[in-house]
């Protein structure tokens, strides 16, 4: 019985991980609305304060997810990005990453 429960738990984890891995670009577009103010401007420079903003369009989804997790965990420091990433679920991150990756196609 314990082995059946363990197998069921592993199956659920694998299924939920597979769902997260794919990402939903359409949902990511909606979830990316706050990102567009900086990452969606043509020159990728903020007006005030003036600084270069990374271009996300076409970036690999895995990289975006890793970066968001690093901001969430304070391994990368940028006050705005830390606050944004802290409010995101893992599904939000993969959806947003799918949107930005697809935007470059």
C-alpha positions in Angstrom: 0.0 0.0 0.0 2.8 2.4 0.9 4.5 1.8 -2.5 1.3 2.5 -4.3 0.9 5.8 -2.4 4.5 6.7 -3.1 4.1 5.9 -6.8 0.9 8.0 -7.0 2.7 10.9 -5.3 5.6 10.7 -7.8 3.1 10.6 -10.7 1.4 13.7 -9.4 4.8 15.5 -9.1 5.8 14.5 -12.6 2.5 15.6 -14.0 2.6 18.9 -12.3 6.2 19.5 -13.3 5.3 18.8 -16.9 2.5 21.3 -16.7 4.8 23.9 -15.4 7.5 23.2 -17.9 5.4 24.0 -21.0 4.2 27.5 -20.0 1.2 29.2 -21.5 2.3 32.1 -23.7 -1.3 33.5 -23.9 -1.6 33.6 -20.1 2.0 34.9 -19.9 1.0 37.9 -22.1 -1.6 39.0 -19.6 0.8 38.3 -16.7 3.5 40.3 -18.4 1.6 43.6 -18.4 3.7 45.0 -15.5 6.8 44.0 -17.4 6.0 45.9 -20.5 6.7 49.3 -19.0 10.4 48.6 -19.0 11.0 45.5 -21.1 8.6 46.4 -23.8 10.0 49.7 -24.8 11.8 49.9 -28.2 15.1 51.3 -26.9 15.2 49.2 -23.7 16.2 52.3 -21.7 14.2 53.8 -18.8 13.8 57.5 -18.9 14.2 58.1 -15.1 16.4 56.9 -13.8 18.2 56.3 -17.0 19.5 52.7 -17.2 19.6 49.9 -19.8 16.8 47.3 -19.4 17.5 43.8 -20.6 15.7 42.8 -23.8 13.4 39.8 -23.1 11.9 39.3 -26.5 13.2 36.0 -27.9 15.1 35.2 -24.7 15.2 31.5 -23.8 12.3 30.6 -21.4 14.6 28.6 -19.1 16.8 31.6 -18.6 13.9 33.9 -17.8 12.5 31.5 -15.2 16.0 31.1 -13.7 16.4 34.9 -13.5 13.0 35.4 -12.0 13.7 32.7 -9.3 17.1 34.4 -8.6 15.3 37.8 -8.1 12.6 36.1 -5.9 15.3 34.5 -3.8 17.5 37.7 -3.6 20.3 36.1 -5.5 20.0 38.9 -8.0 19.4 42.3 -6.6 17.2 44.9 -8.2 14.4 46.3 -5.9 11.7 46.4 -8.6 12.5 43.0 -10.0 12.8 41.5 -6.5 9.3 42.8 -5.6 7.8 41.7 -8.9 9.3 38.1 -8.7 8.3 37.7 -5.1 4.6 38.0 -6.1 4.9 35.4 -8.8 4.0 31.7 -8.6 6.2 29.2 -10.5 3.4 28.9 -13.0 3.4 32.7 -13.5 7.1 32.5 -14.2 6.9 29.8 -16.8 3.9 31.5 -18.5 5.7 34.8 -18.6 8.8 33.2 -19.9 6.9 31.4 -22.6 5.3 34.7 -23.7 8.7 36.5 -24.0 10.4 33.6 -25.7 7.6 33.4 -28.3 7.6 37.2 -28.8 11.0 36.8 -30.5 9.8 34.3 -33.1 
